[in-house]
Amino acid sequence: MKPCLLAVEDEVSEIAARQMIEIYSHLQVLECYGKKGFGYLKANISKFQRASRQMPYFVLTDLDQYPCATALKEDWKIVSTPSILCFASRFAQSNLG
C-alpha cells in the first residue's frame, strides 16, 4: 500500500475519508490533519498542494456553501494533481453515523 496524508474538516469527515480510502484505493493513511473546520482546510490548501509533491494528500470537505465541487475548487484555487486528491461531499455527514 502506498502511504498518504489526510486533511479533513472534522471527525465525521475523517471517518468517511478513511472508509473511502480503505474501500476504493490502494492508499494507507499515515496521519490526519485538520479537524478544525473548513476554514482551516481553505487557509492551508496551498500548503497541502505543495506538500503533495512529496506524499499524496486526500482532502475531504463539505459543499455547505457551494453548488458543486467545481465551484469550491475554483474558489479555493485547488489544482488537482496526481498526488493531491480533493473531494467535496454532501454525502458524508448525512449518511454516516
Buried (B, 14 or more C-beta within 10 A) or exposed (E): EEEBBBBBBBEBBBBBBBEBBEEEBEBEBEEBBBBEEBEBBBEBBEEBBEBBEEBBBBBBBBBEEBEEBEEBBEEBEBEEEEBBBBBBBEEBBEEEE
